[in-house]
Amino acid sequence: MFKGLGCILILISSSLLGYAKGQEVCQRLKELEELKRIFVLLKKELEYTRAPIAELLSKLAQKAEGTYKPWLEELSRELEEKRDRTFMEIWKSSIEENLSEIRMNSEVLEELISVGNNLGYSENIELYLEKLEFVIRDTREETKIKKKLYQSVGVMGGTFLIILLL
């Protein structure tokens, strides 16, 4: 009886572990889509309001979700204070400090840092959005594959462990 209960618990826990790992992969895709949404809003705000960038980022922080909200709030606050630093220095340091725990690869973070060089021009934001769309498309395909893989490995790993223990 205890062996059967132990086997069931092993199978459930390994399956849940595979499911959790699959959800982590999905979270990366959600973060990329949220970043795209933020830059679409920023582009529209730049085109229509022509407000100062600190004010725009403050507005975006109110609309942002997840890990981007504190980043945008701090970036806006630092831009208002400035403290003898250039916009690019503030932009880069805020990304490195606030977005370090995000699940993006280094290539996407480097692109995000470089877009700060010409953030005031909507054409540059449009170019960044196109690059981001390619990354999202690739990540979406990768997510489907990896999610199924992690879930399958979780179930098969639990089954293998049960067989080893019996």
N, C-alpha and C positions, 0 to 999 in steps of 0.2 A: 504494500500500500504506500509506504513512504517513498519507495523507488519511483512509483508511478507519479506521485505528487511532485517529487524532485524533478522528474523528466519534464513534466508539464511546466513547472516554474522556469526551468532552463530554456525551454522552447519559447515561452512567452517573453522572458527577459531578453533573449537574443533577438527575437523578432522586433521587440520594442526598440532595442538598440539600433537595429538596421533602419527602422522607421524614423527614429530621431536623427540619424545621420542623413537620411534622405531629405528631411525637413530643413536641415542646415543648408543643403544645396539649393533648395527652393528659396531660402531666405536671401541668398546672394542675388538671385534673379529679382526678387522684390526690391532689394536695395538699389539695384541698377535702374529699375523702372521708376523708382521714386526720385533718383537723381535726374533722370531724364525729365520727369514732370517738373521738377524744380527749375531746370534750365529752360524749359518751354515757358514757364511762368515768368522767369527773369527776362527772357527775350521779349516777351510781349510787354512787360512793364517798361523795359528800356525803350522800346519803339514808341509807346503811346504816352508815357508820363514824363519821360526825361528827368525824373527825380534823381537826387544824389544816390550813389550806390549804397551808402550806409542805410538810407531810408528804405530803399528797395529790398535790401537783405533783411531788414527788420520786418517788413511786410511778409516776405517769403517765409521767415521763421514761424510766423503765426499759422501759415498754411502747410508747413512741412510736417512730416511724421517721422517717427523713429529717431535714428541716430543723427539725422541731418538737422533736426530742430535745434539742439544745443549748439551745433557747429555754426549755424547761421546766426543765432542769437549772439554768440561770442564774437563772431566775425564782425557783425554790425556794431557791437559795442566797441571793439578795438579800433574800427575805422573811425568812429566818432571821436575817440580819444587820441588816436594816431601816435603820439609820443615820439616824434622824430624818426618814424619808420616809413618806408615807402609802401604803397599799396601791395606790391608784389611780395615784400617781406612779410607783411601781415597775412596775406592770402596763403602763402606757403607754410608759415608756422602754424596757422590755424588748422590747415588740412593735416599736417603732421601730428599735431596734438590731439585733435578731436576725432579724426577719422582713422586712427590707427587700428581700432578694434573692428573695423568694418571688413567684410569678407571679399573685398575686391583684390584683384591681382595688382601687382606693382605697375603694370603698363597702364591700367585705367587710372590709377592714382597719379602717375606722371602726366597723363593727358589732362587730368583735372587741375594739376598745378600749372601746367603750361597755358591753359585757357585763361588763367588770371592775367597773363601779359596784356591781352587786348580785350578785356571783359566788357568794356564800354561799347563795343561795336557788335551789332546784332548779326553781321555776316560771320564773324568768328564764332559766335555762339551757335549759329546754324551749322557751321562746319563741325563743331564739337558734337552737336546733336546727331549729325549723320554718322560720325565715328561711333558714338555711343549706341546708336541703333544697330550697327553691325555687331558690336559686342553683345548687345542684348539678344540678338537673333542667335548668335553662336552659343551663348549661355543657355538660352531656352532649349536648344537641341541637346546640349550637354546635360542639362538638368534632367530631361526625360530619361536619358540613358543611365545617368548616375543614380537617380532615385530608384529605378527598378533594380539596378545592380546592388545597391546597399540593402534594400529590402530583401532581395533574394539571398544575399550573402548572410544576412542576419538569420533567416530561417534555416538555411543550409548549415551554417556554422553551429547553430543550436542543435540541429539534428545530428551533426557529426560529433559534437561533444557528448550527446546522449549515448550514441553508439560506443564511443570510447569508454565512457563510464560504466556501461553495462557489460 
